[in-house]
Amino acid sequence: MTPSEFFSPEIEARIAPGDFVGHFLAQRGLTSASVGLRPTVVLPLIPVLEHRLLRALGAPAAQPTPIQRQALYQPADVPFALIASPMGAPMAVMLLEQLIALGARCVIYLGFCGVLVPPYRIGDLVLPTYGVREEGTSYHYVPAAVVPRTSPQIQTVLQAQALQHGTALTSGPIWTTDAPYRETPQKIQRFQDAGIHAVDMEMAALCAVAQYRGCALGALLIVSDECYHPTWKPGFGSPRLRQACDQAVTVVLAAARVLGTTYA
C-alpha cells in the first residue's frame, strides 16, 4: 500500500483511544474523571525539555497515570497540565490521542528541529505553520491531499508572549520524517527549493491528529542542529541551545497560562 491508501473514511476503529485509556485506568482503580485532565496541556519533547519546564514551575509533584508510562503534572497554581512526549510520530500521536480522549482541547507542543536554510542557526526559535508529510502516521488520519496545520490561535498567543518577553521567533513550514538518518543532500535541497524551513519527527502527524479530532494544537520548536552545511552541524549541549531552551520555556508557560484560562 502507498501512504495515500492508508486513510480510511470509517469513523469508528476497533480500538478507540477512550477505551484504551479507560482499560488501563480501571486496572489502577482510576477513571477519566479521577484523573481530571485540564483542557490545556503543555507537551514537551523528551525529558530534557520536561525537566526545564518543571524547574520553571517549581518542580510540582507528579500524578502517576498509565498514559504511556509518562508522568502527568497538574500544579495547583496554573490552569494547564504538563506531560512529556516520546520521540517520533507514532508514539507522540498515541499520547496525543489519549490526552484528547481524557479531555484535552488545547495542546502546546515544545520540541526540537533541524534547520534547512540560513540565516537560521542553532538556538533560534521557530513557530511551525504547516507540516510536509514524510512520515506514515498522519496518512491514517487525513487524506494525502490535506495539509496538516498548527492552530492560528495558539500560534498567535505564542507570538504575542514571545514579543512581550523580548524573544525573537520566525514562522515557517516543517518537513516531518520518520527517518532522520535518511535526510540526504538531494532531499534537503528539494525541500530548500520548496521553501521548507526545518525538519522534525512529529509535527505533521500531531497536526493531522489534532485536525481530525477537533483539538487545537500549536507548537514552538527550538533549532538544535543545522542541516544546510556540507556537513551536519549539531548544537546539542551548546550554551546557545541551553539558553534558547530557557527562553522557549518562558514563552510556552506564559502562553499556556493565557490559553489555560481561555479553554477552562
Secondary structure, 3 states (H helix, E strand, C coil): CCHHHCCCCCCCCCCCHHHHHHHHHHHCCCCHHHHCCCCEEEEEEHHHHHHHHHHHCCCCCEECCCCCCCCEECCCCCCCEEECECCCHHHHHHHHHHHHHCCCCEEEEEEEEEECCCCCCCCCEEEEEEEEEECCHHHHCCCCCCCCECCHHHHHHHHHHHHHCCCCCEEEEEEEECCHHHCCHHHHHHHHHCCCCEEECCHHHHHHHHHHHCCEEEEEEEEEEECCCCCCEECCCCHHHHHHHHHHHHHHHHHHHHHHHHCC
